[in-house]
Amino acid sequence: MNFHMHEAFEILERTPETLECFLSGLSEGWLHGNEGEGTWNTLEVVEHLVEAEKHNWIPRIASILAEGENNPFPVFDRYAHLKDTSERTVEEALSEFRAIRMANISKLRAVVNPHDLEKTGMHPEFGVVKLRELLSAWVVHDFTHMVQMVRVMAERYRADVGPWSAYLGILKRS
């Protein structure tokens, strides 16, 4: 296994600053473009990350530590951020993301010990999962959405790059 807590913290702690540096101050066109109907724009991805910080990772970690496999995890609505129609700036969303993420990391450091990593919980869809797997998924979730944001932003210039699209892997659709 490749998972190490200190390495997970390296990524989880850096994500807010990485996103702030990359997204703050960008024009609306970069933040509101998407890949077509039913896809998320960059701001919606940030709002999804905020929802995950509030309702996904820490509640599920707490469930593993307190309940084990006795009760399924609280259900996480991956689309909850789309129900809130209030518009806010990306800077406001990123600020909330940073605050919640840092608080969550503090909670994580306080409650999780290395001997807890093999403890299990009950995921409503996947069944029995380990704490180590949940923490690994949290890190890869960050990576997934960083890649998604960059891909969505690149899509904006798909028609503008002309023949160079043959060399721009990010524009290749699978």
SULBEL-V729070 format. One record per residue. N is the residue number from 1. RES is the residue in three letters. SS is DSSP state (2 for helix, 1 for strand, 0 for the rest). Layout:
n-><N;N>
res-><RES;RES>
ss-><SS;SS>
This chain:
n-><1;2;3;4;5;6;7;8;9;10;11;12;13;14;15;16;17;18;19;20;21;22;23;24;25;26;27;28;29;30;31;32;33;34;35;36;37;38;39;40;41;42;43;44;45;46;47;48;49;50;51;52;53;54;55;56;57;58;59;60;61;62;63;64;65;66;67;68;69;70;71;72;73;74;75;76;77;78;79;80;81;82;83;84;85;86;87;88;89;90;91;92;93;94;95;96;97;98;99;100;101;102;103;104;105;106;107;108;109;110;111;112;113;114;115;116;117;118;119;120;121;122;123;124;125;126;127;128;129;130;131;132;133;134;135;136;137;138;139;140;141;142;143;144;145;146;147;148;149;150;151;152;153;154;155;156;157;158;159;160;161;162;163;164;165;166;167;168;169;170;171;172;173;174>
res-><MET;ASN;PHE;HIS;MET;HIS;GLU;ALA;PHE;GLU;ILE;LEU;GLU;ARG;THR;PRO;GLU;THR;LEU;GLU;CYS;PHE;LEU;SER;GLY;LEU;SER;GLU;GLY;TRP;LEU;HIS;GLY;ASN;GLU;GLY;GLU;GLY;THR;TRP;ASN;THR;LEU;GLU;VAL;VAL;GLU;HIS;LEU;VAL;GLU;ALA;GLU;LYS;HIS;ASN;TRP;ILE;PRO;ARG;ILE;ALA;SER;ILE;LEU;ALA;GLU;GLY;GLU;ASN;ASN;PRO;PHE;PRO;VAL;PHE;ASP;ARG;TYR;ALA;HIS;LEU;LYS;ASP;THR;SER;GLU;ARG;THR;VAL;GLU;GLU;ALA;LEU;SER;GLU;PHE;ARG;ALA;ILE;ARG;MET;ALA;ASN;ILE;SER;LYS;LEU;ARG;ALA;VAL;VAL;ASN;PRO;HIS;ASP;LEU;GLU;LYS;THR;GLY;MET;HIS;PRO;GLU;PHE;GLY;VAL;VAL;LYS;LEU;ARG;GLU;LEU;LEU;SER;ALA;TRP;VAL;VAL;HIS;ASP;PHE;THR;HIS;MET;VAL;GLN;MET;VAL;ARG;VAL;MET;ALA;GLU;ARG;TYR;ARG;ALA;ASP;VAL;GLY;PRO;TRP;SER;ALA;TYR;LEU;GLY;ILE;LEU;LYS;ARG;SER>
ss-><0;0;0;0;2;2;2;2;2;2;2;2;2;2;2;2;2;2;2;2;2;2;2;0;0;0;0;2;2;2;2;2;0;0;0;0;0;0;0;0;0;2;2;2;2;2;2;2;2;2;2;2;2;2;2;0;2;2;2;2;2;2;2;2;2;2;2;0;0;0;0;1;0;0;0;0;0;0;0;2;2;2;0;0;0;0;0;0;0;2;2;2;2;2;2;2;2;2;2;2;2;2;2;2;2;2;2;2;2;2;2;0;0;2;2;2;0;0;0;1;1;1;1;0;0;0;1;1;1;1;2;2;2;2;2;2;2;2;2;2;2;2;2;2;2;2;2;2;2;2;2;2;2;2;2;0;0;2;2;2;0;2;2;2;2;2;2;0;2;2;2;0;0;0>
